[in-house]
């Protein structure tokens, strides 16, 4: 799936600070909702996490925590949502990745 990621923590003015990447589409399990992302918001945590530093990621890192979209799959333990439900959320700092076509978020 398509995503916007980084491999180097460059100033945002650098054209390579955020790049188009292809990553595997995640699969829902447990309490996960797989959301087809339709809109994102830039949260202050996005800017803090990707602030310039001397670090190179081995694989592209996809940031993003705040999004809106539609549930397209649910894990076996999900009880609060169903496929087709519209959702919006501020996700957990431990589960970035909203800057992509699909994102896993815990229903709780």
LINCORTA-V655922 format. One record per residue. N is the residue number from 1. RES is the residue in one letter. OMEGA is omega as a letter, one per 30 degrees, with the letter a starting at -180 (none if undefined). Layout:
N	RES	OMEGA
N	RES	OMEGA
//
This chain:
1	X	l
2	X	l
3	X	l
4	X	a
5	X	l
6	X	l
7	X	l
8	X	a
9	X	a
10	X	l
11	X	a
12	X	l
13	X	l
14	X	a
15	X	a
16	X	a
17	X	l
18	X	a
19	X	l
20	X	l
21	X	l
22	X	l
23	X	l
24	X	l
25	X	a
26	X	l
27	X	a
28	X	l
29	X	l
30	X	a
31	X	a
32	X	l
33	X	l
34	X	a
35	X	l
36	X	a
37	X	l
38	X	l
39	X	l
40	X	l
41	X	l
42	X	l
43	X	l
44	X	l
45	X	l
46	X	a
47	X	l
48	X	a
49	X	a
50	X	l
51	X	a
52	X	l
53	X	l
54	X	l
55	X	l
56	X	l
57	X	l
58	X	l
59	X	l
60	X	l
61	X	l
62	X	a
63	X	l
64	X	a
65	X	a
66	X	a
67	X	l
68	X	l
69	X	a
70	X	l
71	X	l
72	X	l
73	X	l
74	X	l
75	X	a
76	X	a
77	X	a
78	X	l
79	X	a
80	X	a
81	X	l
82	X	l
83	X	a
84	X	l
85	X	l
86	X	a
87	X	l
88	X	a
89	X	l
90	X	a
91	X	a
92	X	l
93	X	a
94	X	a
95	X	l
96	X	l
97	X	a
98	X	l
99	X	a
100	X	a
101	X	a
102	X	a
103	X	l
104	X	l
105	X	l
106	X	a
107	X	a
108	X	none
//
